[in-house]
């Protein structure tokens, strides 16, 4: 696999972790080991990565060079059904902002957990 969206990393802060065969780009909580998301990138695919933007412990995105068009891939981890509406609304507003900041002509993809625990999507 060349690119994998990761969930619940539970590290601290934002950054990159370089290994022999891969690089992990991550966006996590700065003070608590909760949530955290990121991307696993195979080293042979690394030259296709244009940028990585951490947002918070529930949102980040990466831009990938494509053959004809580039890709903006958003990794998202939505709050569970039992969270209050204000927290869920804040998350979806942030997701909308991130999506709108992706370059206009890119192919945009949203990956991750966007459904609530009950299996119902957000309306």
N, C-alpha and C positions, 0 to 999 in steps of 0.2 A: 504494500500500500504506500502511496506517495503522500497523501494528505488525509488526516483523520481528525474530526472534531472531537475534543475531549470534554467531559463533564465531571464535576465534583473532584477537581484536582486537590483542593484543600491546602494549597501552599500559601505563602504570604507574598503580597505585592504583585508587581508585574515584571515581566522580563523574558529572557530566553535561557534555555538550558541546552547546551551543546554537548552531544554525545558523538561517538565514533560514526554511527550510521544514521543519526537523526538529529533534528533540532526541535525542541518543544517551545513554542511561544505560549505564554500564559498570562492571564488576567485574573487575579485573585484578591480576596479581602486583604487590606493592608495590616490588620491587627489580629484577626481571628482565623482559625483554620476551618472555615466553612465555605461551601460552594466552590467557586473557582472553575474557570473554563479555559480552554486553549486549543491549540492545534499541534498535532504531531506532523512533522514534515520530514520525509525521507531525504537524506543528504543529497542523493542524486537529483532530487526535484527542487532543491533549495534555490538554484539560479532562476527559477520561475517566480519566486516570491518578490513582489514589488514593494509591499509594506505590510506591517502588522500594527493594528491600533487597539490597544486595550481600552475598555470603557469602564467596567467595574467587574465585580465578581459574578455577574450574570450575563454580561455582554462583551464581546470583542469581535473584531473582523480582520480579515486578511485579504489582500489583493494579489491575484495570481495572473501572470502573463499567459495568455492563450494564443493559439495559432492565428485566429482571425479577430478575436475580441478578448479583452481581459475579463476576469471574473472577480466580483466582490462577494466573499463568502462570510456571512455573519453567523457566529456561534451564539446561541441564546439558550438560557435556562430560566423559564418562566416560574414565578412563584406558584406554590401549590394552591389547590382549591380552598384550603382552610385559612389562608392569609387574608388580611382585610382588603377591601376594595381599593383603598388608597394606595397600598403597596403594589397591587396588580396594575392599577391604572398608571402609576409611575413607571413601572417596567415597560408597559406597552407604548407609552409616550417616548421613553428612551429608545426603544426598538425602532419606532417610526423615525426618530431623529437620525439614528445611525443609518437606517436604510436610505433616507433622503440625502445623506452626506456622501454616499457612495457615488463614484463617477457615473454620470448620466448614461453613457453608452456601454457601460459594463453589463455583463450578464450577472444578475444578482440572485444569490441563493441564501436562504435562511435555514440553518441546520440546528439541531439540538432538541430540547424538550420544551415544546410550546403548548402541550396539552396539560390540563389539570390532572391530579391524581385520580379523579373519577373517570378519566378517559374522555371527558367532554372538552372540546376546544373552546377557546375564548370567543365570545360573541361580540 
